[in-house]
Amino acid sequence: MNELVHGILSPQFFYSILRVTTPILFAALAALLSDVAGSTNIGIEGMMLMSAFWGVMVSAWTGSAWIGLLAGVTSSVLLSLALAYFYLNLKTDLVLAGIAFNIFSSGATVFLLYLFTGDKGSSSSLKSYVLPKIDIPLIKDIPVVGDILSGHHVLTYIAFISVFVVQYFIYKTPLGLRLRAVGENPDAAQSVGISVKKIRYISMLLSGLMAGFGGAFLSMGYVSWFARDMTNGRGFIGLAAQALGGHSAFGSMWGSLLFGLAEAASYTLQAIRIPSEFTNMLPFIFTIIALAIYARSKLLQIKKIKEEEKKA
Amino acid sequence: MRNKMVLFEVVRTALTIAIALLLGYLILIFATDDPNTAFKWFIYGPISRLRRFVELLNRATPLIFTGLAVSIVFQAEIFNIGAEGQLFFGAVAATFAALYFPQIPFLHVIIVLIFAMAAGGLWAAVPAYMKAKWNASELVSSLMMNYVAFYLGLYIINYHMRDVNAGFLVSYKFPRTAWLPRLLRRYNLYPGIFIALGFAILVWFFLYRTKYGYELRMVGKNKEFARFSGIKVENVIIYSQIISGMVAGLAGAVEIMGLYKRFVWQMTPGYGFDGIIVALLARNNPLAVIPAAFLVAYMRTGALIMGRMTGIAPEIVMMLQAIIILLITAEAFLSFWKKRIIEKAAMEQEEKK
């Protein structure tokens, strides 16, 4: 038991929360950026996977982690634009199209991995590169806080900075306003001259961008290789985290941190011989409970408003 | 006009498959020096030997079950995509029943199947209840339930029913009374396919010939209208998902009882998501699920045989399946033709007057 308390209260534990939260946070922001404009991007999982794959491949070919990142993010954005095309131009059901894109990415990455490396499980035979970790001056010298906040992967910082950028973008810029207008009421937005289609394309593109960063983090930071289906549901967890936080980037961040906490705790619990199957299950059970609580409170809210309307 | 619409859907489906195959061929040109040989194995492989055809039959079996399961919820316009978890947990429950229940011939098989159905139904009941009671998104909750089923299932198998002498992470072998027996001496054909066909007819009867099935379809067509006409929509939301879960639960159990005679999965087999493709191809019609499942199984078997013969990764077939989903659900694909059929029918009616 002592071991457990020690493990959870250590700076390393908090450090690891931020680390495992990173891909979930990117996914949640991706979900948010599509959701404010009224489209549910189920394809985040596949976009992340694609980005993780191309990040590793291109970094191995060019010898540069940054070009790898660029390639990964580009692949994810292209995928999101393709999804938007099917959704907006060909009128495909967005959820089913998203599922199709996930299946496609899962198959395509394994197929290409085998074609390029002769290996079907992972890219460990390739020499690929990872993005650097960053020490923050001053903060790194503060005891405990420095251990927690400094020395993270560059994309971890980008993720948390993105929270502020996305929040500002959605609520303080003209384009953000249009995104929200389209999400709230597409017909009304159309009637005042906003092109719903164009705005939804933009929102999908931004969503793909965030998913791309999340995927690149997995294969070029979290670990240094690509493995088949390595996203392992993080895209979906991101969707759930965003659902918890509503239409706020900060809400998405808190949601993601909750899942990060559950995941980090599962590693610590593993150290004291609680079966890994059991600890891996925790975040998912957590999501279901959180979703139930969230849905219930929303329902009560609606009921309350209706009752007040009756009184008035 | 109705006949023409059916024809339209058939042509559309055929064209979709043709485009997917063409794309598959293009990918092969890209991936290998000898695309013709590879493509030949892909198309001709499943019918080249009786053994391979039996392989195809066995592969179609779980897809029929999951295709039916997905069709039921899709007919009610419910996006429960938890068939994957339901079948996995169904298989775990089947393993439990197979190992620990008294070995009475015939009856044992029935008990194992009932356990699998109960577990699948139970698993589907959670998102169903959350949807009906609190309007929680069944899409997210059913997805999460898939992961819970996977990890909880692996925990139960690996820690409580694992056969340590097997050398792999598998359960103990089932007693003979819990097997679905081999039907042919030389080929690994088991009765799963017939059970699946039976269930396709059962589900069809349920959806189109019973009051409950009628209510389910009404809710799918127009929820508010169904509510006004006195249907208890919440009940429909719950029972449609539970019945779907029960059918999905069988998919896993039947396969392990027939093919492996023990629990063997360390990864989810993916039949749940395949079920979505099957249901889409079949336009959620339980009888059309049968040829749709055969088609998907055919592609899968063909890709595997191609992989064995030429060393190309069979995952290529996943890309083709994605294309099929996209083209079938894309309303704009061939919509001009559909419009013409409707317009023509309207004109004819106008003339009759």
Chai-1 contact restraints between the chains, C-beta under 6 A:
chainA,res_idxA,chainB,res_idxB,connection_type,confidence,min_distance_angstrom,max_distance_angstrom,comment,restraint_id
A,F86,B,L326,contact,1.0,0.0,6.0,A-B,restraint_1
A,L90,B,A330,contact,1.0,0.0,6.0,A-B,restraint_2
A,L90,B,A332,contact,1.0,0.0,6.0,A-B,restraint_3
A,K91,B,E331,contact,1.0,0.0,6.0,A-B,restraint_4
A,K91,B,A332,contact,1.0,0.0,6.0,A-B,restraint_5
A,T92,B,T329,contact,1.0,0.0,6.0,A-B,restraint_6
A,T92,B,A330,contact,1.0,0.0,6.0,A-B,restraint_7
A,D93,B,T329,contact,1.0,0.0,6.0,A-B,restraint_8
A,L96,B,I325,contact,1.0,0.0,6.0,A-B,restraint_9
A,L96,B,T329,contact,1.0,0.0,6.0,A-B,restraint_10
A,A100,B,A322,contact,1.0,0.0,6.0,A-B,restraint_11
A,A100,B,I325,contact,1.0,0.0,6.0,A-B,restraint_12
A,A100,B,L326,contact,1.0,0.0,6.0,A-B,restraint_13
A,I103,B,M318,contact,1.0,0.0,6.0,A-B,restraint_14
A,I103,B,Q321,contact,1.0,0.0,6.0,A-B,restraint_15
A,I103,B,A322,contact,1.0,0.0,6.0,A-B,restraint_16
A,F104,B,M319,contact,1.0,0.0,6.0,A-B,restraint_17
A,F104,B,A322,contact,1.0,0.0,6.0,A-B,restraint_18
A,G107,B,E315,contact,1.0,0.0,6.0,A-B,restraint_19
A,G107,B,M318,contact,1.0,0.0,6.0,A-B,restraint_20
A,G107,B,M319,contact,1.0,0.0,6.0,A-B,restraint_21
A,A108,B,M319,contact,1.0,0.0,6.0,A-B,restraint_22
A,V110,B,E315,contact,1.0,0.0,6.0,A-B,restraint_23
A,F111,B,A313,contact,1.0,0.0,6.0,A-B,restraint_24
A,F111,B,E315,contact,1.0,0.0,6.0,A-B,restraint_25
A,F111,B,I316,contact,1.0,0.0,6.0,A-B,restraint_26
A,Y114,B,A313,contact,1.0,0.0,6.0,A-B,restraint_27
A,L115,B,A31,contact,1.0,0.0,6.0,A-B,restraint_28
A,G233,B,Y147,contact,1.0,0.0,6.0,A-B,restraint_29
A,F236,B,L143,contact,1.0,0.0,6.0,A-B,restraint_30
A,A240,B,V140,contact,1.0,0.0,6.0,A-B,restraint_31
A,P275,B,Y155,contact,1.0,0.0,6.0,A-B,restraint_32
A,E277,B,Y151,contact,1.0,0.0,6.0,A-B,restraint_33
A,E277,B,L154,contact,1.0,0.0,6.0,A-B,restraint_34
A,E277,B,Y155,contact,1.0,0.0,6.0,A-B,restraint_35
A,F278,B,Y155,contact,1.0,0.0,6.0,A-B,restraint_36
A,N280,B,Y151,contact,1.0,0.0,6.0,A-B,restraint_37
A,M281,B,V148,contact,1.0,0.0,6.0,A-B,restraint_38
A,M281,B,Y151,contact,1.0,0.0,6.0,A-B,restraint_39
A,M281,B,L152,contact,1.0,0.0,6.0,A-B,restraint_40
A,F284,B,M144,contact,1.0,0.0,6.0,A-B,restraint_41
A,F284,B,Y147,contact,1.0,0.0,6.0,A-B,restraint_42
A,F284,B,V148,contact,1.0,0.0,6.0,A-B,restraint_43
A,I285,B,V148,contact,1.0,0.0,6.0,A-B,restraint_44
A,T287,B,M144,contact,1.0,0.0,6.0,A-B,restraint_45
A,I288,B,S141,contact,1.0,0.0,6.0,A-B,restraint_46
A,I288,B,M144,contact,1.0,0.0,6.0,A-B,restraint_47
A,L291,B,A136,contact,1.0,0.0,6.0,A-B,restraint_48
A,L291,B,V140,contact,1.0,0.0,6.0,A-B,restraint_49
A,L291,B,S141,contact,1.0,0.0,6.0,A-B,restraint_50
A,A292,B,M130,contact,1.0,0.0,6.0,A-B,restraint_51
A,A292,B,A136,contact,1.0,0.0,6.0,A-B,restraint_52
A,A295,B,W134,contact,1.0,0.0,6.0,A-B,restraint_53
A,A295,B,N135,contact,1.0,0.0,6.0,A-B,restraint_54
A,A295,B,A136,contact,1.0,0.0,6.0,A-B,restraint_55
A,R296,B,W134,contact,1.0,0.0,6.0,A-B,restraint_56
A,L299,B,W134,contact,1.0,0.0,6.0,A-B,restraint_57
A,L299,B,N135,contact,1.0,0.0,6.0,A-B,restraint_58
